[in-house]
Amino acid sequence: MRTSHRARLALTISAVSGAVLAGLFLLSIVVFRREEVNRAHDILRPAILQVEHDAETQDSISPDLGIVVEANPQLSFGTFDLKGNLVASEGAISLEPSFRWAVSMIGKKTNRSGVQWGEIEIGNVTVIAGSKSVRGGLLIGVLPFDEREKTISRAALALALLWFPLVGLIGAVTWLASERTFKPLSLMAQQAELFSESDLTRRLDVPMSDEFGAFAARLNSFLDRLEDSVQRQKRFVEDAAHELRTPLTILRGRIETTLMINRSDEEYRDALYQALRETERMSRLVEAMLQSALPVADVTTPVDIELALEKVEARWLDRFVESAVFLAVETIPAQTIALEEEVDCVIDNLVSNALRSSPQGSTCTLAMEIDDSFVLVSVTDEGKGVPADKRDAIFERFTRLERSRNRSLGGFGVGLAVSKRLVEARGGTIRVTDGPTGGARFEVRWPAVMVPR
């Protein structure tokens, strides 16, 4: 059976608190007992010193012990000669069994007054005993300690009985406090139960002054990425179904028409050639759609944008010449953090669009410059330009300005959407404005990495 975090927290705090309380109670009893022993010493010491003084004054081993006992009836005194015989005794306790102890204690436990101390049993009575050598013998005084022992035992029992409710109270308080502590998590769990696959826009409430605020924010960030991933997959499926339906229908119709009657080899070759072209176009469409749906990879190595533009010029120059469009390239040393393939993809898409939009005899300019902390790459043509109300829409997938044109002559409406995603994933921006001669000017800004000179 699994134990909840709340229960484990309450059990742990109860166990630790119980151990601490037990240690404190035990220490209290030890200190209390030590204080009681010290009090007994304080009572017994002056009496022993008084008897010693009387013995020296009277030059006798057995002074009048009754005077001291009468002053403090709790005390018992006795004097022994050097052979261990009891010379005189006064008080309620017989001291004969204490002589052997007194002899053994000589030189072991003593205070500044020269009194040896100890705790012994005489009969069935526990006493605090003190002994001191006097003229011609040994003086022993005792104070019963049984009542104090009983008091200490009762205090120890009271603390032991108090330990259980205290530990229980600590556990109960911890249990109740942990409910409030874990309440934000419970609320998050309740909110999460209301989420559904059909509604990925809902987010957890983020308590700004709560310790769980950062946790909720991270969960919301995870939900953002999850929603983005699901939306990409959803758009990919919808776009694939939409864009592949027409070419598949055309391809199937041509094949069915070809197979309806017997045809010559030349007619079959022509039909297969048309099917091949349609298949190649579908393959390019699928590749573009896959590229638009894949996440952008992490990278830390800078790419040389100047070198990338020079390669773009080399790749596209022949096609510009064939179309009778002049390609002007202006570069400077600059770098950004991105994959070389991403920069190539973005620039190729912009150059391809510019070539399709450029009339014969016009000029297409591919240039770059440093704009604050960004590398600005611009592609400018002298075509018809992009209407102001379409400048945001063209960066959505499968958006084409000329709906009626043959797709085999143009793009699929995916390139700019892919370019926007790649650029923004690296902290950059892409936009389209009017060119200086009325055409379109696409501007791409990547965060610049300064090139050492």
C-alpha positions as CSV (number, residue, x, y, z in Angstrom):
1,M,0.0,0.0,0.0
2,R,1.5,3.3,-1.1
3,T,1.7,6.1,1.5
4,S,0.8,9.6,0.4
5,H,3.3,12.5,0.6
6,R,1.1,14.1,3.2
7,A,1.1,11.0,5.4
8,R,4.9,10.6,5.0
9,L,5.4,14.2,6.0
10,A,3.3,13.9,9.1
11,L,5.0,10.6,10.1
12,T,8.5,12.0,9.5
13,I,7.9,15.2,11.5
14,S,6.2,13.2,14.3
15,A,9.1,10.8,14.5
16,V,11.7,13.5,14.5
17,S,9.8,15.6,17.1
18,G,9.2,12.5,19.2
19,A,12.9,11.8,19.3
20,V,13.8,15.4,20.1
21,L,11.1,15.5,22.9
22,A,12.4,12.2,24.3
23,G,15.9,13.6,24.4
24,L,14.8,16.8,26.0
25,F,12.7,15.0,28.6
26,L,15.5,12.6,29.5
27,L,17.9,15.5,29.8
28,S,15.4,17.3,32.0
29,I,15.2,14.3,34.3
30,V,18.9,14.0,34.5
31,V,19.3,17.7,35.3
32,F,16.5,17.6,37.8
33,R,18.0,14.7,39.6
34,R,21.4,16.3,39.6
35,E,19.9,19.4,41.1
36,E,18.2,17.4,43.8
37,V,21.4,15.7,44.7
38,N,23.1,19.1,44.9
39,R,20.4,20.3,47.2
40,A,20.9,17.2,49.4
41,H,24.6,18.0,49.5
42,D,23.9,21.6,50.4
43,I,21.8,20.4,53.4
44,L,24.3,17.7,54.5
45,R,27.6,19.6,54.1
46,P,27.2,22.3,56.7
47,A,25.9,19.7,59.2
48,I,29.0,17.5,58.7
49,L,31.3,20.5,59.0
50,Q,29.5,21.5,62.2
51,V,30.0,18.0,63.7
52,E,33.6,18.1,62.6
53,H,34.1,21.5,64.3
54,D,32.5,20.2,67.5
55,A,34.7,17.1,67.5
56,E,37.8,19.2,67.2
57,T,36.6,21.7,69.8
58,Q,35.7,19.0,72.3
59,D,38.7,16.9,71.4
60,S,36.4,13.9,71.1
61,I,35.5,11.4,68.4
62,S,31.9,11.5,69.6
63,P,30.6,15.0,70.1
64,D,27.0,15.7,70.9
65,L,25.4,14.6,67.6
66,G,21.9,15.1,68.9
67,I,22.1,18.9,68.7
68,V,22.7,18.7,64.9
69,V,20.0,16.0,64.4
70,E,17.6,18.0,66.4
71,A,18.2,21.0,64.2
72,N,17.6,18.9,61.0
73,P,15.6,15.7,61.8
74,Q,16.1,14.3,58.3
75,L,19.8,13.8,59.0
76,S,21.4,10.8,60.7
77,F,25.0,10.8,62.0
78,G,27.5,8.3,63.3
79,T,31.1,8.2,64.3
80,F,33.4,5.2,63.9
81,D,36.8,4.5,65.4
82,L,39.7,3.5,63.2
83,K,38.8,-0.2,63.6
84,G,35.3,0.4,62.2
85,N,33.4,0.2,65.4
86,L,30.4,2.5,65.8
87,V,31.2,4.9,68.6
88,A,28.2,7.1,68.5
89,S,25.0,7.3,66.4
90,E,22.1,9.7,66.2
91,G,19.1,9.8,63.8
92,A,16.5,7.4,62.4
93,I,18.9,5.4,60.2
94,S,21.4,2.9,61.4
95,L,24.8,3.8,60.0
96,E,26.8,0.6,60.7
97,P,26.5,-0.7,57.1
98,S,27.9,2.6,55.8
99,F,31.4,2.3,57.2
100,R,32.7,0.1,54.5
101,W,31.4,2.5,51.9
102,A,33.0,5.5,53.7
103,V,36.4,3.8,53.8
104,S,36.2,3.0,50.1
105,M,35.2,6.5,49.2
106,I,38.2,8.1,51.0
107,G,40.1,10.1,48.4
108,K,37.7,9.4,45.5
109,K,34.8,11.9,45.7
110,T,35.5,15.1,47.6
111,N,34.7,18.8,47.6
112,R,36.7,21.8,48.8
113,S,35.7,21.0,52.4
114,G,37.3,17.6,52.3
115,V,34.0,15.7,52.4
116,Q,33.6,12.5,50.4
117,W,30.2,12.0,48.8
118,G,28.2,9.1,47.5
119,E,24.8,7.6,47.0
120,I,24.3,4.3,48.8
121,E,21.6,1.9,50.0
122,I,21.3,1.4,53.7
123,G,18.8,-1.3,54.3
124,N,16.0,-0.5,51.8
125,V,16.6,3.2,52.0
126,T,18.5,5.2,49.4
127,V,20.6,8.0,51.0
128,I,23.0,10.7,50.1
129,A,26.0,10.1,52.3
130,G,29.0,12.2,53.3
131,S,32.0,11.2,55.3
132,K,35.0,13.1,56.8
133,S,37.9,12.0,58.9
134,V,37.8,13.4,62.4
135,R,40.2,13.2,65.3
136,G,40.7,9.4,65.9
137,G,38.0,8.1,63.6
138,L,35.5,8.7,60.8
139,L,32.3,10.8,60.7
140,I,29.4,9.7,58.5
141,G,26.2,11.7,57.8
142,V,23.3,10.7,55.6
143,L,20.2,12.3,54.2
144,P,17.3,10.1,53.0
145,F,16.8,10.4,49.2
146,D,13.8,8.2,48.8
147,E,11.2,11.0,48.7
148,R,13.2,12.9,46.2
149,E,13.6,9.7,44.1
150,K,9.9,9.3,44.1
151,T,9.4,12.9,43.1
152,I,11.9,12.4,40.2
153,S,10.1,9.1,39.2
154,R,6.8,10.9,39.2
155,A,8.2,13.7,37.1
156,A,9.7,11.1,34.7
157,L,6.3,9.3,34.5
158,A,4.5,12.6,33.9
159,L,6.9,13.5,31.0
160,A,6.5,10.0,29.6
161,L,2.8,10.3,29.7
162,L,3.0,13.8,28.2
163,W,5.2,12.6,25.4
164,F,2.4,10.6,23.7
165,P,-0.2,13.4,23.4
166,L,2.5,15.9,22.4
167,V,3.7,13.7,19.6
168,G,0.2,13.0,18.5
169,L,-0.6,16.8,18.6
170,I,2.5,17.5,16.5
171,G,1.4,14.8,14.0
172,A,-2.2,16.2,13.9
173,V,-1.0,19.8,13.4
174,T,1.4,18.7,10.7
175,W,-1.4,16.7,9.0
176,L,-3.7,19.8,9.0
177,A,-0.9,22.2,8.0
178,S,0.2,19.9,5.2
179,E,-3.4,19.9,3.8
180,R,-3.1,23.7,3.4
181,T,0.5,23.2,2.0
182,F,-0.6,20.7,-0.6
183,K,-3.9,22.4,-1.4
184,P,-2.5,24.3,-4.4
185,L,-1.4,20.9,-5.8
186,S,-4.9,19.5,-5.2
187,L,-6.4,22.5,-7.0
188,M,-4.0,22.0,-9.9
189,A,-5.0,18.3,-10.1
190,Q,-8.7,19.3,-10.1
191,Q,-8.1,21.8,-12.9
192,A,-6.1,19.3,-14.8
193,E,-9.0,16.8,-14.6
194,L,-11.2,19.3,-16.4
195,F,-8.8,19.5,-19.3
196,S,-9.6,17.4,-22.4
197,E,-8.0,16.5,-25.6
198,S,-10.5,18.6,-27.5
199,D,-9.7,21.8,-25.5
200,L,-5.9,22.3,-25.2
201,T,-6.2,26.0,-24.6
202,R,-6.9,25.8,-20.9
203,R,-4.1,26.5,-18.5
204,L,-3.5,26.1,-14.7
205,D,-3.9,29.1,-12.5
206,V,-0.5,30.5,-11.5
207,P,-0.5,31.7,-7.8
208,M,2.0,34.6,-8.0
209,S,2.9,34.6,-4.3
210,D,2.9,30.9,-3.8
211,E,5.8,28.5,-3.8
212,F,4.0,26.4,-6.4
213,G,3.8,29.4,-8.8
214,A,7.0,28.4,-10.6
215,F,5.8,24.8,-10.8
216,A,2.4,25.8,-12.3
217,A,4.2,28.1,-14.7
218,R,6.5,25.3,-15.9
219,L,3.4,23.0,-16.3
220,N,1.7,25.7,-18.4
221,S,4.9,26.1,-20.5
222,F,4.8,22.3,-21.0
223,L,1.1,22.5,-22.0
224,D,2.0,25.3,-24.4
225,R,4.5,23.1,-26.1
226,L,2.1,20.2,-26.1
227,E,-0.6,22.3,-27.6
228,D,1.8,23.5,-30.2
229,S,2.8,20.0,-31.1
230,V,-0.7,18.7,-31.3
231,Q,-1.8,21.7,-33.4
232,R,1.1,21.1,-35.7
233,Q,0.1,17.5,-36.1
234,K,-3.6,18.5,-36.6
235,R,-2.7,21.1,-39.2
236,F,-0.4,18.7,-40.9
237,V,-3.2,16.1,-41.2
238,E,-5.7,18.6,-42.3
239,D,-3.3,20.2,-44.8
240,A,-2.2,16.7,-46.1
241,A,-5.8,15.7,-46.6
242,H,-6.6,18.9,-48.3
243,E,-3.6,19.2,-50.5
244,L,-3.2,15.6,-51.5
245,R,-6.8,15.0,-52.3
246,T,-6.7,16.8,-55.7
247,P,-3.4,15.4,-57.1
248,L,-4.4,11.9,-56.0
249,T,-7.8,12.3,-57.7
250,I,-6.1,13.6,-60.9
251,L,-3.6,10.8,-60.8
252,R,-6.2,8.1,-60.3
253,G,-8.4,9.6,-63.1
254,R,-5.5,9.6,-65.6
255,I,-4.6,6.0,-64.7
256,E,-8.2,4.8,-65.0
257,T,-8.7,6.7,-68.3
258,T,-5.5,5.1,-69.7
259,L,-6.6,1.6,-68.7
260,M,-10.1,1.9,-70.2
261,I,-9.0,1.1,-73.7
262,N,-6.1,-0.4,-75.4
263,R,-3.5,2.2,-76.4
264,S,-0.3,2.4,-78.3
265,D,3.1,2.2,-76.6
266,E,3.6,5.9,-77.2
267,E,0.3,6.7,-75.5
268,Y,1.1,4.5,-72.5
269,R,4.5,6.3,-72.2
270,D,2.9,9.7,-72.4
271,A,0.4,8.6,-69.7
272,L,3.2,7.3,-67.5
273,Y,5.2,10.4,-68.0
274,Q,2.2,12.6,-66.8
275,A,1.7,10.3,-63.8
276,L,5.4,10.6,-63.0
277,R,5.3,14.4,-63.1
278,E,2.3,14.4,-60.8
279,T,4.0,11.9,-58.4
280,E,7.1,14.1,-58.3
281,R,5.0,17.1,-57.5
282,M,3.3,15.2,-54.7
283,S,6.7,14.1,-53.3
284,R,7.8,17.7,-53.2
285,L,4.6,18.7,-51.5
286,V,5.0,16.0,-48.9
287,E,8.6,17.0,-48.2
288,A,7.5,20.7,-47.8
289,M,4.7,19.7,-45.4
290,L,7.0,17.5,-43.3
291,Q,9.6,20.3,-43.1
292,S,6.9,22.7,-41.9
293,A,5.7,20.3,-39.2
294,L,9.1,19.2,-37.7
295,P,10.4,21.0,-34.6
296,V,13.5,23.2,-34.9
297,A,16.7,21.5,-33.6
298,D,18.9,23.1,-30.9
299,V,22.2,24.5,-32.1
300,T,25.0,26.6,-30.5
301,T,27.5,26.8,-33.5
302,P,27.3,30.1,-35.5
303,V,26.8,30.0,-39.3
304,D,28.4,32.3,-41.8
305,I,25.6,34.2,-43.5
306,E,27.9,35.9,-46.0
307,L,29.1,32.5,-47.2
308,A,25.5,31.2,-47.3
309,L,24.4,34.0,-49.6
310,E,27.3,33.4,-51.9
311,K,26.3,29.7,-52.2
312,V,22.7,30.8,-52.9
313,E,23.9,33.1,-55.7
314,A,25.9,30.2,-57.2
315,R,22.8,27.9,-57.0
316,W,20.3,30.3,-58.5
317,L,22.4,32.3,-61.1
318,D,21.6,30.0,-64.0
319,R,17.9,30.1,-63.4
320,F,17.9,33.9,-63.2
321,V,19.8,34.0,-66.5
322,E,17.3,31.7,-68.1
323,S,14.5,33.9,-66.9
324,A,16.3,37.1,-68.1
325,V,16.3,38.5,-64.5
326,F,19.4,40.2,-63.2
327,L,20.5,39.0,-59.7
328,A,22.5,41.5,-57.6
329,V,24.2,40.3,-54.4
330,E,25.6,42.5,-51.7
331,T,27.2,40.9,-48.7
332,I,29.2,41.7,-45.6
333,P,30.9,39.5,-42.9
334,A,28.2,38.4,-40.4
335,Q,27.2,35.3,-38.4
336,T,24.2,34.1,-36.5
337,I,23.3,31.0,-34.4
338,A,21.4,28.7,-36.7
339,L,21.9,25.6,-38.8
340,E,23.3,26.2,-42.3
341,E,20.4,24.2,-43.8
342,E,17.9,26.6,-42.1
343,V,19.6,29.7,-43.6
344,D,19.7,28.0,-47.0
345,C,16.0,27.0,-46.7
346,V,14.9,30.6,-45.8
347,I,17.0,32.4,-48.5
348,D,16.1,29.8,-51.2
349,N,12.4,30.3,-50.5
350,L,12.7,34.1,-50.7
351,V,14.8,34.0,-53.8
352,S,12.5,31.5,-55.5
353,N,9.4,33.7,-54.8
354,A,11.3,36.7,-56.0
355,L,12.2,35.0,-59.3
356,R,8.6,33.9,-59.9
357,S,7.4,37.5,-59.3
358,S,10.1,39.3,-61.3
359,P,9.3,40.3,-64.9
360,Q,12.0,39.8,-67.7
361,G,14.6,42.5,-67.7
362,S,14.1,43.4,-64.0
363,T,16.5,43.2,-61.2
364,C,16.3,41.1,-58.0
365,T,18.6,42.3,-55.1
366,L,19.9,40.0,-52.4
367,A,21.6,42.1,-49.7
368,M,22.6,42.0,-46.1
369,E,23.6,44.6,-43.4
370,I,23.9,44.9,-39.7
371,D,20.8,46.5,-38.1
372,D,21.6,47.1,-34.4
373,S,22.2,43.6,-32.9
374,F,20.7,41.8,-35.9
375,V,21.8,40.6,-39.3
376,L,19.3,42.0,-41.8
377,V,19.0,40.0,-45.1
378,S,16.7,41.4,-47.7
379,V,15.4,40.1,-51.0
380,T,13.9,42.7,-53.2
381,D,12.1,42.2,-56.6
382,E,10.5,44.5,-59.1
383,G,7.3,42.6,-59.5
384,K,3.7,43.4,-58.5
385,G,4.4,43.4,-54.7
386,V,2.2,42.1,-51.9
387,P,-1.0,43.9,-51.0
388,A,-1.0,45.3,-47.5
389,D,-4.0,43.2,-46.4
390,K,-2.1,40.0,-47.5
391,R,1.2,40.6,-45.9
392,D,0.4,38.6,-42.7
393,A,-1.6,35.8,-44.5
394,I,1.2,34.9,-46.9
395,F,3.2,33.5,-44.0
396,E,0.5,31.0,-43.2
397,R,0.8,27.5,-44.8
398,F,-0.8,26.9,-48.2
399,T,-1.6,30.6,-48.7
400,R,-1.1,31.7,-52.3
401,L,-1.8,35.2,-53.7
402,E,-2.8,33.7,-57.1
403,R,-5.4,31.1,-56.4
404,S,-6.1,30.4,-60.1
405,R,-2.6,29.8,-61.3
406,N,-1.3,26.3,-62.1
407,R,0.4,24.9,-59.0
408,S,3.0,23.1,-61.2
409,L,4.2,26.6,-62.2
410,G,4.4,28.0,-58.7
411,G,4.9,26.9,-55.1
412,F,2.7,25.1,-52.7
413,G,2.3,28.0,-50.3
414,V,4.4,26.3,-47.7
415,G,7.9,28.0,-48.1
416,L,7.1,31.3,-46.4
417,A,5.4,29.5,-43.5
418,V,8.5,27.3,-43.0
419,S,10.8,30.3,-43.3
420,K,8.8,32.2,-40.6
421,R,9.0,29.2,-38.3
422,L,12.7,28.7,-38.7
423,V,13.6,32.4,-38.3
424,E,11.4,33.0,-35.2
425,A,12.7,29.9,-33.6
426,R,16.2,31.5,-33.6
427,G,14.9,34.8,-32.1
428,G,14.6,36.6,-35.4
429,T,11.8,38.1,-37.4
430,I,10.6,38.0,-41.0
431,R,8.3,40.5,-42.8
432,V,7.4,41.9,-46.2
433,T,7.2,45.6,-47.2
434,D,7.1,47.6,-50.4
435,G,10.3,47.7,-52.5
436,P,11.8,50.9,-53.7
437,T,10.4,50.4,-57.2
438,G,7.0,49.1,-56.2
439,G,7.9,45.4,-55.9
440,A,8.1,43.3,-52.7
441,R,11.0,43.5,-50.2
442,F,11.3,40.6,-47.8
443,E,13.4,41.3,-44.7
444,V,14.8,38.6,-42.4
445,R,16.5,39.6,-39.2
446,W,18.7,37.0,-37.3
447,P,20.4,37.8,-33.9
448,A,24.0,38.7,-34.9
449,V,27.2,37.1,-33.7
450,M,30.0,39.6,-34.0
451,V,32.8,38.4,-36.3
452,P,36.3,39.2,-35.0
453,R,38.3,41.3,-37.4
